[in-house]
Amino acid sequence: MAVAGSPGGHGGLAGLPDVRRLAVQVLMGRWFMMFASLLIMAVAGATYMFGLYSGDIKTSLGYDQTTVNLLSFFKDFGGSVGIPSGLINEVTPPWVVLSIGAVLNFFGYFMIWLAVTKRIAKPQVWQMCLYICIGANSQAFSNTGALVTCVQNFPESRGVVLGILKG
């Protein structure tokens, strides 16, 4: 006797293997990876928000505008140096590049947070420049891990994929 709503009379669990297969296909598919890449790149965007927290750095550490401009330069410099992430990506899987980026992001911005909240002694300006450079360089690692993987998964439309991700 067939149960209502279940083809073939196998009961309500007949479609469970199909649902599992679909779930695995979605989670392991290239479109889910593209979505994950969008999230990774969105989270790694602290360099774009420098204007929001630069005032706190300035007042908390007693910097003048010239010093904040110097910090901004090192933020831009760190975000622009992507050669190490590209070289590492050539010899390791993408998760290694993304993990290194996560560690750099945490260390750099955590040290800045510790300094601004006065949980550590006031660092020298060169140390703050180093912290923000390291934190901003994490963006290159995140972008490399996400973008290269997407380009490899969508070789026929890599221009569109890059435009979507960077946009």
N, C-alpha and C positions, 0 to 999 in steps of 0.2 A: 504494500500500500504506500503510495507516494504522499509525502508531507507537502502541504500547501506551500508554494513558493520555492520548492527545491526541485530542480529538474532531475529526473531519474529516480527519485525516491531515496536519496542517500541521506536525508536529514539536513540540518542546518550547517554542518561542518564540511559539506562536500566541496565548497569553493575555497577552503582554507589554504590548500597548497597553491592555488592560483593567486590568492591575496599575498602570500609570502613571496612568491615569485615576482609579483608586481612591486612589492615593497623593496625587494633586493634590487630589482632593475632600476627603480627610481633613485634609491640611495647610491647606487654604484654608477649611475648614468652620467653622461656628460652635461645634461641640463642642470642637474642638482649641483654638480661641481661648479657650474657657471654661477648659480645662485650663491653657493658658499664663497666663491671668489668675490662676488659683490659685497658680501658681508665682511669678509676679511679686509678688503680695501677700504670700506667705510669706517671700520673700527680703527684702522691704522692712520687716520687722518688728523692726528693731533697737531701736526705741523701747520695745517691750514687754520687752526684756531689760535695761533700765537697771539693775535691781537686781544683775545679774550683773557688770557692769563698773564700777558706781559706786564700789565699794570700792577698785578699782585707781586710779581717778581721785583718790580721797580721799587714799590713801597716797602715791601717786607725786608729786602736786602739793602735798601738805601742806595740804589743805583741811580745814576743820572741817565738822560736819554741817550747819550753817546754809548754808554755801557749796554743799554738795552738794544741799541742798533747793532753792537758787536755780537750780542747773543743771537740776534736775528740773522746776522750773516752766517754764524756757525750752524744755525738751524737750517738755513738754505743750503749750505755746503754739505751738511750731513745727508739731507734729502736728495742731493744731486749725485752723490758718489755711489753708483750702483755696480761698479766693476766687481768688488768682492762677492756680492750676492750672485751675480751672473756666473762667475767662475765656480763658486760652490755649487750652483745649480747644475752645472755641466757634469759634475762627478757624483752628485748625491741625488736622492729622490726629493721631490718638492716638499715633503713634510719636514725634511731637515732644514731647508731654507726658511720655511715658515716658522719652525721652532726657534731657530737662531733669531729671526726677526722679533718673535714674541719676547725672548729673553732681553734683547737689546732695548725694545720698547719699554719693558717693565723697569729695567735697571736705570735707563736714562731719565725717564719721567718720574720714577720713584725717588731718585736722588734729588731731583728738582723739588718735588713735593716735600721731602724731608727738610731741605734747606729753607723753603718758603714758610713752612709751618714751625721752623726753629726747633726741630727735633734733633738736628745735628748742628755743630758749630758752623758759623757762617763760612761757606767755602770761598776760596779765592776766585777771582773772575775767570781765570783760565780753567778752573775746575768746572764752573758752571757752563762755560763754553764747551768743554768736553762732554758734560752730561747731556746738554741739549743736542750736540752733534751726534752722539750715540743714539739718543732717543729718536731723532729725526731720521737717522740712517736705517732704522728699523723699517721705515716705510719702503725703502728700496728693496729690502728682503721680502716684505709682504707683496709688493707689486710684482717682483720677479717670480715668486712662487705661484702667484695667482695667474698672472698674464701668460707666462710661458706654458703653463698647463692648459689654459684655455686655447691658446693658439695651436697646441698639439692636438687637442680634442676637436677643434673646428678648423681644419686646414683649408677647407673650401671657402670659408667666409671669415678669415682671420681679421680682416680690416673692420668688418662690422662688429665682431666680438671685441676688438680692442677699443673701438669707439664707444660701445656700450659700457664697458668696464671703466674706462678712463673718464667718460662723461659723467 
